[in-house]
C-alpha cells in the first residue's frame, strides 16, 4: 500500500515551478548578453532546466494516480 503524502507532492510541484521560472529568467537574461556563444550556452541550459521541470512534473503526476483494485 502506498501512503500519500501531500507535503511531498506540493514540494515536488514547487520545485518544478521554481525550475521553470528559473529557466525563463535565464532565457530573458540572454537578451542582455551580446556574445552569441554565451547566448547559445544559456539557451542550452534553459532547455535542460525545462526538461528537468517536465520530468519532475511527470513524476508527480505518475505518483498521484491511485492504485487499481483488481
N, C-alpha and C positions, 0 to 999 in steps of 0.2 A: 504494500500500500504506500502510495506517495503522499507525503504531507505537504499541503500547500502553505507556503509562507509568503504572505503579501508583501512583507518588507523586502524580500529578495527580488520579487517581481518589480516592485517600484524602483529599487536600486538599479536593477539592470536597465529598466526603461530610462531612468535618469541618466545613466552612463551613456546609453546610445544617443540620447538627445544632446548631451554635452559634447560628445564626439562629433555629431553632425553640425552643431553650432560652431565648434572649433574649426571644422573644415571649411565652413562658409566664411569665417573670419580670415582664415589663411588665404582663401581664394580671393577675397576682396583686397587683401594686402598686396596681392600681385599687381594691382592697379598702380601701386606706389613705387614699384620696382622698375628700374629702367633696363636692367640686363635681361635678355631673352633667356639665357641659360638658367638664371635663378627663377624666372617665371615658370619655366618648364619643370624644374625640380619641385617648386612649390605646388604646382598643379598635380604632379605625381603623388606628392604627399597627401594632397586633398583627396585624390582618388582612392588611395589606400585607407584614409580615415573614413571615407564614406562606405567603403567596403566593410570595414570593421564595424561601423554603426549598423549596417544592414545585417551583418552576421549576428550581431548582438541582439537585434530585434527579432531575428528569425529564431534564435534560441529561446527568447522569452515567449514567443508565440507557440513554439513547439512544446514548451513545458506547460503552457496554460491549458492544453487540451485535457479534459478529464479522461480517465481510463475507461475503456469499453468493457461492459459486463457481457459475458457470453453465456 
